[in-house]
Amino acid sequence: MDLSELRGEIDKMDALIIDILKKRFALVEQVGGLKQSQGIEVLDDQREQEVIRNCLLKGEGMDETFVRNICRLILDESKRIQK
């Protein structure tokens, strides 16, 4: 592959990442609605730690700090959406 083709593939992956995040956050909105209707707090430290562990397992071979930071950003946005 040449540089242009590689960049095209990267652009496709970037679009997929954004599409997946949109779908995730739509689910988060539903979770927030359920939590609100059931009087459940938005923050769930145990669940957050579970999500981070899962991200680290899936990101095996990647820089752990990077994976943790990305996961933290997603969780922070998820909490913002739920509020």
Secondary structure as the mmCIF struct_conf table of DSSP 4:
data_model
#
loop_
_struct_conf.conf_type_id
_struct_conf.id
_struct_conf.beg_label_comp_id
_struct_conf.beg_label_asym_id
_struct_conf.beg_label_seq_id
_struct_conf.end_label_comp_id
_struct_conf.end_label_asym_id
_struct_conf.end_label_seq_id
HELX_RH_AL_P HELX_RH_AL_P1 LEU A 3 GLN A 38
TURN_TY1_P TURN_TY1_P1 GLY A 39 GLY A 39
BEND BEND1 VAL A 42 VAL A 42
HELX_RH_AL_P HELX_RH_AL_P2 ASP A 45 LYS A 58
TURN_TY1_P TURN_TY1_P2 GLY A 59 GLY A 61
BEND BEND2 MET A 62 MET A 62
HELX_RH_AL_P HELX_RH_AL_P3 GLU A 64 GLN A 82
#
